[in-house]
Amino acid sequence: MQTCDASAAFMRRAVHYLLMMLAATFLSGMAVDARAASGAANCILATDDLLDSAEAVASSNWICDAAKLDAVGDHSWVRIPAEALHVEEPVLIGDAMASSGLIIARATSDGRMASRAVGSAALAKNWTTGTRFALPLDSLGGTGPLFVRVDRPLGPDLAHGLKVVSTEAAERDRTGSLVLLGVVLGMLILTAIVSGFMAIALRRWFAAVHFAFSVLLVIYVTTAGSLIFLIAPGISLWTRSVISYATLAWAIALLAPFALTFFERDAITPAMRRVAIACGLLVFAGGFLLPLGALLGVSMRAAYNLCFIPGSIATLVITTSAWRKGSEAARVFVMAWSVPFVFSIERLVRNLGLYSLPPIADFGFYLSLAFEAAALMAAVGWRVKALREERDAALAVSDDLAREARHDALTGLGNRRDYDARVWQVGDMLGLIDIDRFKSVNDTYGHATGDRVLEWLGDMLRREVATGSFVGAWRLGGEEFAVVVRAASVELAALELDRVRRGIPLAIDNEVPGLDHPITASAGLAKVDPADPKASYREADLLLYNAKRSGRDQLCFDPRDPLRETRDAAPLLGPQLNLSRKVS
């Protein structure tokens, strides 16, 4: 939770600085537009009919102070006031979206209309930063207003945004835009590189999705900002537009699988998951609408923009629902996407032709995307850390359960399951220890006292393991314990085991008060055959039984090596043998 709060605080500060940067960018752009303002507003004549310059000039359907929707048509004439051209080295600035080209016309001194055609290739050659071109007009003569016809544009932005500025203003605008694009593209490229390494190192699905998302944003900003012309000078405006629109749609579509794998599993309901997938597929399909519209001979730009609306609504619903469920991933996602989401909605509404903003507003969208990509990269790291903590906690619980399954709860020693899993080695000596007359202890003093006796004996054996006297110790059940001693001979192992066995009565008397009689223990010791540990256990158990039968409070062992001597040569358990070899 502290990690999430720290991430949220960082993102809030980042949002604050981003908003300051965007405000400065927008204000500087507005200042450039103000310096470049041409005086009176343009007038627009939009029609689906192809009019020549003389017919356009004579038309009475001109709309001045036109809105963007007034420029919708297959052919739009724009009338730019004459005073706008009274600048040094005039340049025509416009949106470099796909079109069939321009016709530029102006009245000559004798009253005729002189015109020249500017193809889309020429517009692409005269690109400037952002989705714009800067076409020099210094060779254009004539008097009066400038008339520009826009043929079959992808949208009304081209005709509505045409303006004339000086070369100095255009260069100043270009320089500032290049700096901003460099910052944005640098952030995105760095984010894409880091995301790629994270995807390889972390091997998480959402990390790989974020890498693809970052790469698509790099391509989008490169094409939308016209920097693609530096890499591929011969690319057409139409191809540039298709790549730009498609990569943005596909990047946004990837947010659906990213969110589904980034959020906690229970943060999104199955129904909302299906909605997110459907919205992602819709936006992904929207990336193909522009070339489809070209094949069908219709504009699909409005349909393209409408594809984002269901996803925007679904994003609000899903993140709000996940947030209310306490999802930390949703909080981080909202922090990363809050500013880009606002800019995305603004751009969507603007692209639908409902209002206009200066071209510099697009840089706010680019900057917000760069911020979002970097913020999500940090969020990926946070989420992986959270998942690792969850995994470590689950492993710890699993380890605890495994330990509980193989350890005795009362004594803390390994239980019979843990004993059975032991890998035996040559030189192991198995000792079985059994408390004498333990049933009478329970019957006389109660089970609580009996448990204290067992618990203390477990502590005693565990200390012997810690000091190296024993290799291991287990409680096999009831009052029976097993220990492993490693020694050069059975006799040496017997001395070590009997030292511990002899100390049991005094130690229990000191640790468990109220006992009227000393608590003794009997033991049996046998050398282990790693090839047949069960037989070795039976031998030690039989020796323990012999110790009990011979009067208790003693250790019985067989000094012979069962791996080298046969049973015919030396019977294992004759009473005389055990009585003669008991250590007491």
PAVEXTOR-25498 format. One record per residue (C-alpha): residue in three letters; x, y, z; residue number from 1. Coordinates in steps of 0.25 Angstrom, whole numbers, plus 2048, in hexadecimal, padded with zeros to 3 digits. Example, Ala and Ser with C-alpha at 12.3 -4.5 7.8 and 13.67 -1.06 7.14 Angstrom:
BEGIN
residuo:xx:yy:zz:num
ALA:831:7EE:81F:1
SER:837:7FC:81D:2
END
This chain:
BEGIN
residuo:xx:yy:zz:num
MET:800:800:800:1
GLN:80C:809:803:2
THR:811:807:7F5:3
CYS:804:80A:7EF:4
ASP:803:817:7F7:5
ALA:811:81B:7F3:6
SER:80E:818:7E4:7
ALA:801:820:7E5:8
ALA:809:82C:7EC:9
PHE:813:82B:7E1:10
MET:809:82B:7D6:11
ARG:801:837:7DC:12
ARG:80E:83F:7DC:13
ALA:811:83B:7CD:14
VAL:803:83F:7C9:15
HIS:805:84C:7D0:16
TYR:812:84F:7C8:17
LEU:80B:849:7BB:18
LEU:800:853:7BC:19
MET:809:85E:7BE:20
MET:811:85A:7B2:21
LEU:804:859:7AA:22
ALA:800:866:7AF:23
ALA:80D:86D:7AB:24
THR:80C:865:79D:25
PHE:7FE:86A:79A:26
LEU:801:878:79E:27
SER:80D:879:796:28
GLY:806:873:78A:29
MET:7FA:87D:78C:30
ALA:805:888:78C:31
VAL:80B:883:77F:32
ASP:7FD:882:779:33
ALA:7FA:890:77E:34
ARG:807:896:778:35
ALA:803:88E:76B:36
ALA:7F5:893:76B:37
SER:7F0:898:75D:38
GLY:7E6:8A2:761:39
ALA:7D8:89F:75C:40
ALA:7D3:891:75C:41
ASN:7D3:887:751:42
CYS:7C7:884:749:43
ILE:7C3:876:744:44
LEU:7BB:871:739:45
ALA:7B9:862:73A:46
THR:7B2:85A:72F:47
ASP:7B2:84C:729:48
ASP:7B3:852:71B:49
LEU:7C0:856:715:50
LEU:7C0:865:713:51
ASP:7CB:86C:70C:52
SER:7D1:879:712:53
ALA:7C7:882:70A:54
GLU:7BB:87B:70E:55
ALA:7C0:87B:71C:56
VAL:7C2:88A:71C:57
ALA:7B4:88C:717:58
SER:7AD:883:721:59
SER:7A4:88A:72B:60
ASN:7A5:87E:735:61
TRP:7B2:882:73C:62
ILE:7B2:880:74B:63
CYS:7BB:889:753:64
ASP:7BF:886:761:65
ALA:7BC:878:75E:66
ALA:7BC:86C:767:67
LYS:7C3:860:764:68
LEU:7B6:859:75F:69
ASP:7B4:864:755:70
ALA:7C1:85E:74E:71
VAL:7BB:850:74C:72
GLY:7BB:84D:73D:73
ASP:7C2:846:732:74
HIS:7C7:854:72D:75
SER:7C9:860:736:76
TRP:7CD:86D:732:77
VAL:7D3:876:73C:78
ARG:7D4:885:73A:79
ILE:7E0:88B:742:80
PRO:7E0:89B:743:81
ALA:7EA:8A3:73B:82
GLU:7F0:8A9:748:83
ALA:7F4:89B:74D:84
LEU:7FE:89B:741:85
HIS:804:8A8:745:86
VAL:810:8A1:74D:87
GLU:81E:89F:749:88
GLU:820:892:741:89
PRO:811:88C:743:90
VAL:80F:87E:746:91
LEU:802:876:745:92
ILE:800:86D:752:93
GLY:7F6:862:752:94
ASP:7F3:854:757:95
ALA:7FB:84A:74F:96
MET:7F0:83F:750:97
ALA:7EE:837:744:98
SER:7E8:83E:738:99
SER:7E8:83E:729:100
GLY:7EF:84C:729:101
LEU:7ED:85B:729:102
ILE:7E9:865:71E:103
ILE:7EF:873:722:104
ALA:7E9:87F:71A:105
ARG:7EA:88E:71B:106
ALA:7E5:899:712:107
THR:7EF:89F:708:108
SER:7F0:8AE:705:109
ASP:7E7:8AD:6F9:110
GLY:7DC:8A6:702:111
ARG:7DE:898:6FD:112
MET:7E0:88C:707:113
ALA:7EE:886:706:114
SER:7EF:878:70D:115
ARG:7F9:86D:70F:116
ALA:7F7:85F:714:117
VAL:7FF:859:720:118
GLY:7FF:84A:721:119
SER:7FF:842:72D:120
ALA:80D:83E:72B:121
ALA:811:84D:72B:122
LEU:80A:84F:738:123
ALA:811:843:73E:124
LYS:81F:849:739:125
ASN:81C:856:740:126
TRP:818:850:74D:127
THR:81A:856:75B:128
THR:819:851:769:129
GLY:80C:84C:76D:130
THR:801:847:763:131
ARG:804:854:75A:132
PHE:80A:859:74E:133
ALA:811:866:74B:134
LEU:810:86A:73D:135
PRO:818:877:738:136
LEU:80F:881:731:137
ASP:81B:88B:72D:138
SER:819:888:71E:139
LEU:80A:88A:71E:140
GLY:806:897:718:141
GLY:7F9:89E:716:142
THR:7F0:8A7:71F:143
GLY:7E5:8A5:728:144
PRO:7E1:899:731:145
LEU:7E8:88C:72F:146
PHE:7DE:880:72B:147
VAL:7E2:872:72F:148
ARG:7DA:866:72A:149
VAL:7DC:859:733:150
ASP:7D8:84D:72B:151
ARG:7D3:840:731:152
PRO:7DA:842:73F:153
LEU:7D9:837:74A:154
GLY:7D2:841:753:155
PRO:7CE:850:754:156
ASP:7DA:854:75C:157
LEU:7E2:857:750:158
ALA:7D9:861:74A:159
HIS:7D5:867:758:160
GLY:7E3:869:75D:161
LEU:7EA:86F:751:162
LYS:7F1:87C:754:163
VAL:7FC:885:74F:164
VAL:808:888:757:165
SER:816:88E:755:166
THR:822:885:753:167
GLU:828:88A:760:168
ALA:81C:886:768:169
ALA:81B:879:761:170
GLU:829:876:764:171
ARG:827:87A:772:172
ASP:81B:871:774:173
ARG:823:865:76D:174
THR:82F:867:777:175
GLY:826:867:783:176
SER:81E:85B:77E:177
LEU:82B:853:77A:178
VAL:82F:855:789:179
LEU:822:850:78E:180
LEU:822:844:785:181
GLY:830:841:788:182
VAL:82C:840:797:183
VAL:820:838:795:184
LEU:827:82E:78B:185
GLY:833:82D:794:186
MET:82A:82A:7A0:187
LEU:822:81F:798:188
ILE:82F:819:792:189
LEU:835:818:7A0:190
THR:828:812:7A5:191
ALA:827:808:79A:192
ILE:835:803:79C:193
VAL:834:802:7AB:194
SER:826:7FB:7A9:195
GLY:82D:7F1:79F:196
PHE:837:7ED:7A9:197
MET:82D:7EC:7B4:198
ALA:824:7E3:7AB:199
ILE:830:7DA:7A9:200
ALA:835:7DA:7B8:201
LEU:827:7D9:7BE:202
ARG:820:7D0:7B5:203
ARG:813:7D6:7B8:204
TRP:808:7D7:7AE:205
PHE:804:7E6:7B2:206
ALA:813:7EA:7B1:207
ALA:813:7E4:7A2:208
VAL:806:7EB:79F:209
HIS:80C:7F8:7A4:210
PHE:818:7F7:79C:211
ALA:810:7F5:78F:212
PHE:807:801:794:213
SER:814:80A:795:214
VAL:819:806:788:215
LEU:80C:809:781:216
LEU:80C:817:788:217
VAL:81A:819:783:218
ILE:815:817:775:219
TYR:809:81F:777:220
VAL:810:82B:77B:221
THR:81B:82A:771:222
THR:810:82A:766:223
ALA:806:833:76C:224
GLY:811:83D:76F:225
SER:816:83C:760:226
LEU:824:837:765:227
ILE:821:82B:75C:228
PHE:825:834:750:229
LEU:833:835:756:230
ILE:834:825:755:231
ALA:82C:823:748:232
PRO:82C:830:740:233
GLY:824:829:735:234
ILE:818:825:73D:235
SER:80B:82A:739:236
LEU:801:832:742:237
TRP:7F7:827:741:238
THR:801:81D:746:239
ARG:805:826:751:240
SER:7F7:828:755:241
VAL:7F3:819:755:242
ILE:7FF:815:75D:243
SER:7FD:820:767:244
TYR:7EE:81D:769:245
ALA:7F0:80E:769:246
THR:7FC:80E:773:247
LEU:7F4:816:77D:248
ALA:7E8:80D:77C:249
TRP:7F0:801:77E:250
ALA:7F7:807:78A:251
ILE:7EA:80B:791:252
ALA:7E5:7FD:78E:253
LEU:7F0:7F7:795:254
LEU:7EC:7FE:7A2:255
ALA:7E0:7F3:7A3:256
PRO:7EA:7E7:7A4:257
PHE:7F3:7EF:7AD:258
ALA:7E8:7F3:7B7:259
LEU:7E3:7E5:7B7:260
THR:7F1:7DF:7BB:261
PHE:7F5:7EB:7C3:262
PHE:7E9:7EC:7CC:263
GLU:7E7:7E2:7D8:264
ARG:7E0:7D6:7D3:265
ASP:7D3:7D9:7DB:266
ALA:7D3:7E8:7D8:267
ILE:7CC:7E6:7CB:268
THR:7BF:7DE:7CA:269
PRO:7BE:7D4:7BE:270
ALA:7B4:7DC:7B8:271
MET:7BD:7E9:7B8:272
ARG:7C8:7E0:7B2:273
ARG:7C0:7DD:7A6:274
VAL:7BC:7EB:7A5:275
ALA:7CA:7EF:7A5:276
ILE:7CE:7E5:79B:277
ALA:7C3:7E9:792:278
CYS:7C7:7F8:793:279
GLY:7D5:7F5:790:280
LEU:7D2:7ED:784:281
LEU:7C9:7F8:77F:282
VAL:7D4:802:780:283
PHE:7DE:7F9:77A:284
ALA:7D4:7F7:76E:285
GLY:7D3:806:76D:286
GLY:7E2:807:769:287
PHE:7DE:800:75C:288
LEU:7D3:80A:759:289
LEU:7DB:815:751:290
PRO:7E0:80B:746:291
LEU:7D2:805:746:292
GLY:7CC:812:743:293
ALA:7D6:815:738:294
LEU:7D2:808:732:295
LEU:7C3:80B:733:296
GLY:7C5:819:72F:297
VAL:7BF:81F:73C:298
SER:7C5:826:748:299
MET:7C6:81D:754:300
ARG:7CC:828:75D:301
ALA:7C0:82A:765:302
ALA:7BD:81B:767:303
TYR:7CC:81A:76B:304
ASN:7CA:824:776:305
LEU:7BD:81E:77B:306
CYS:7C4:810:77D:307
PHE:7CB:816:789:308
ILE:7BE:81B:790:309
PRO:7B9:80D:796:310
GLY:7C7:80A:79B:311
SER:7C8:818:7A2:312
ILE:7BB:815:7A9:313
ALA:7BF:807:7AC:314
THR:7CD:80C:7B2:315
LEU:7C5:815:7BB:316
VAL:7BC:80A:7C0:317
ILE:7C6:800:7C2:318
THR:7D1:808:7C9:319
THR:7C6:80E:7D2:320
SER:7C1:801:7D6:321
ALA:7CF:7FB:7D8:322
TRP:7D2:807:7E1:323
ARG:7C6:806:7E9:324
LYS:7CA:7F7:7EC:325
GLY:7D7:7FC:7F1:326
SER:7E0:7F9:7E5:327
GLU:7EE:7FF:7E7:328
ALA:7F1:7FC:7D8:329
ALA:7E4:804:7D4:330
ARG:7E9:810:7DC:331
VAL:7F7:80F:7D5:332
PHE:7F0:80E:7C8:333
VAL:7E7:81A:7CA:334
MET:7F3:822:7CF:335
ALA:7FB:81F:7C2:336
TRP:7EF:821:7B9:337
SER:7E8:82D:7BF:338
VAL:7EE:838:7B6:339
PRO:7EF:830:7A9:340
PHE:7E1:82B:7AB:341
VAL:7DC:83A:7AC:342
PHE:7E5:83E:7A0:343
SER:7DF:832:798:344
ILE:7D1:836:79B:345
GLU:7D4:844:796:346
ARG:7DB:83F:78A:347
LEU:7D0:836:787:348
VAL:7C5:841:788:349
ARG:7CE:84A:780:350
ASN:7D0:840:775:351
LEU:7C1:83E:774:352
GLY:7C1:84D:76F:353
LEU:7B9:852:77B:354
TYR:7C4:85D:77E:355
SER:7D2:861:77A:356
LEU:7DF:864:782:357
PRO:7EC:869:77D:358
PRO:7F6:85E:777:359
ILE:7FE:85F:783:360
ALA:7F3:858:78B:361
ASP:7F8:84B:785:362
PHE:805:84C:78C:363
GLY:7FD:84C:799:364
PHE:7F8:83E:795:365
TYR:806:839:791:366
LEU:80C:83E:79E:367
SER:801:837:7A6:368
LEU:803:82A:79E:369
ALA:812:82B:7A1:370
PHE:80F:82D:7B0:371
GLU:805:822:7B0:372
ALA:80E:818:7AA:373
ALA:819:81C:7B4:374
ALA:80F:81B:7BF:375
LEU:80A:80E:7BB:376
MET:818:809:7BA:377
ALA:81A:80C:7C8:378
ALA:80D:806:7CB:379
VAL:811:7F9:7C5:380
GLY:81D:7F9:7CE:381
TRP:814:7FB:7DA:382
ARG:80B:7F0:7D6:383
VAL:815:7E6:7D4:384
LYS:81B:7EA:7E1:385
ALA:80D:7E8:7E7:386
LEU:80B:7DB:7E0:387
ARG:819:7D6:7E5:388
GLU:815:7DA:7F3:389
GLU:808:7D2:7F1:390
ARG:810:7C6:7EC:391
ASP:81A:7C7:7F7:392
ALA:80E:7C7:801:393
ALA:807:7BB:7FB:394
LEU:815:7B4:7FB:395
ALA:816:7B7:809:396
VAL:809:7B2:80C:397
SER:80C:7A6:804:398
ASP:819:7A4:80B:399
ASP:811:7A5:819:400
LEU:807:79B:814:401
ALA:812:792:80F:402
ARG:819:793:81D:403
GLU:80D:791:824:404
ALA:80A:784:81C:405
ARG:818:77F:81F:406
HIS:81A:784:82E:407
ASP:814:781:83B:408
ALA:80C:78C:841:409
LEU:80F:789:84F:410
THR:81E:787:84F:411
GLY:822:78E:842:412
LEU:82A:782:83D:413
GLY:828:77B:830:414
ASN:81C:771:830:415
ARG:81B:763:82A:416
ARG:819:769:81C:417
ASP:825:771:81D:418
TYR:82D:765:822:419
ASP:828:75C:817:420
ALA:82D:766:80D:421
ARG:83B:766:812:422
VAL:846:762:809:423
TRP:84F:759:811:424
GLN:85E:759:80F:425
VAL:869:74F:813:426
GLY:86E:751:821:427
ASP:860:755:827:428
MET:85C:74F:834:429
LEU:84D:74E:837:430
GLY:849:750:846:431
LEU:83B:74E:84B:432
ILE:838:754:858:433
ASP:82B:751:860:434
ILE:826:757:86D:435
ASP:824:74C:877:436
ARG:816:74A:87D:437
PHE:811:757:876:438
LYS:803:752:877:439
SER:804:752:886:440
VAL:809:761:885:441
ASN:7FD:765:87E:442
ASP:7F3:75D:887:443
THR:7FA:762:894:444
TYR:7FD:771:891:445
GLY:7F4:773:885:446
HIS:7F6:775:876:447
ALA:7FB:784:878:448
THR:807:77F:880:449
GLY:809:774:876:450
ASP:80A:77E:86B:451
ARG:814:786:872:452
VAL:81D:77A:874:453
LEU:81C:777:865:454
GLU:81E:786:862:455
TRP:82A:787:86A:456
LEU:830:77A:865:457
GLY:82E:780:857:458
ASP:836:78D:85B:459
MET:841:785:861:460
LEU:842:77C:854:461
ARG:842:789:84B:462
ARG:84D:78F:853:463
GLU:855:782:851:464
VAL:853:784:842:465
ALA:857:792:843:466
THR:864:78F:84A:467
GLY:867:784:840:468
SER:866:778:849:469
PHE:85A:773:841:470
VAL:858:774:832:471
GLY:849:775:833:472
ALA:83E:772:83D:473
TRP:82F:76E:83B:474
ARG:823:76B:843:475
LEU:81D:75F:83D:476
GLY:811:75E:845:477
GLY:80C:75E:853:478
GLU:818:75D:85C:479
GLU:822:757:852:480
PHE:82D:760:84C:481
ALA:838:75D:842:482
VAL:846:763:840:483
VAL:851:761:836:484
VAL:85F:761:83C:485
ARG:86B:760:832:486
ALA:877:75A:838:487
ALA:883:751:834:488
SER:87D:745:83C:489
VAL:870:740:842:490
GLU:878:741:850:491
LEU:87B:750:84E:492
ALA:86D:753:84A:493
ALA:867:74B:856:494
LEU:870:753:85F:495
GLU:86A:760:859:496
LEU:85C:75C:859:497
ASP:85D:756:867:498
ARG:863:763:86C:499
VAL:856:76A:868:500
ARG:84D:75F:86D:501
ARG:853:75F:87B:502
GLY:851:76E:87C:503
ILE:842:76D:879:504
PRO:83D:76A:888:505
LEU:844:775:88E:506
ALA:841:77F:884:507
ILE:832:77C:883:508
ASP:832:77C:893:509
ASN:837:78B:892:510
GLU:82E:78F:887:511
VAL:821:788:88A:512
PRO:81F:78A:899:513
GLY:815:782:8A1:514
LEU:81A:774:89D:515
ASP:81B:76A:8A8:516
HIS:824:760:8A0:517
PRO:82F:762:896:518
ILE:82B:761:888:519
THR:835:758:881:520
ALA:836:753:872:521
SER:83B:747:86B:522
ALA:842:747:85E:523
GLY:846:73E:852:524
LEU:851:741:849:525
ALA:854:73A:83B:526
LYS:85D:73D:830:527
VAL:855:741:823:528
ASP:856:73A:816:529
PRO:853:745:80C:530
ALA:84E:73B:802:531
ASP:844:736:80C:532
PRO:841:740:817:533
LYS:834:739:81B:534
ALA:83B:72D:81F:535
SER:845:736:827:536
TYR:839:73C:82E:537
ARG:833:72E:831:538
GLU:840:72A:837:539
ALA:841:737:840:540
ASP:833:735:844:541
LEU:836:727:848:542
LEU:842:72B:850:543
LEU:839:736:857:544
TYR:82F:72B:85A:545
ASN:83A:723:860:546
ALA:83E:72F:869:547
LYS:830:730:86E:548
ARG:82F:721:870:549
SER:83C:721:878:550
GLY:837:72B:882:551
ARG:837:739:87B:552
ASP:840:745:87D:553
GLN:84B:73F:874:554
LEU:850:73F:866:555
CYS:852:732:85E:556
PHE:85A:731:851:557
ASP:861:727:849:558
PRO:870:72A:847:559
ARG:871:721:83A:560
ASP:870:728:82C:561
PRO:863:722:825:562
LEU:869:726:818:563
ARG:875:71D:81A:564
GLU:870:711:823:565
THR:865:708:820:566
ARG:85A:704:829:567
ASP:85F:6F6:82A:568
ALA:86D:6FA:82E:569
ALA:867:703:83A:570
PRO:858:703:83E:571
LEU:854:711:840:572
LEU:84B:710:84C:573
GLY:84F:706:856:574
PRO:84B:70A:864:575
GLN:859:707:869:576
LEU:85F:710:85E:577
ASN:856:71C:862:578
LEU:858:71A:871:579
SER:867:719:86F:580
ARG:867:726:866:581
LYS:85E:72F:86D:582
VAL:864:73C:871:583
SER:85D:741:87E:584
END
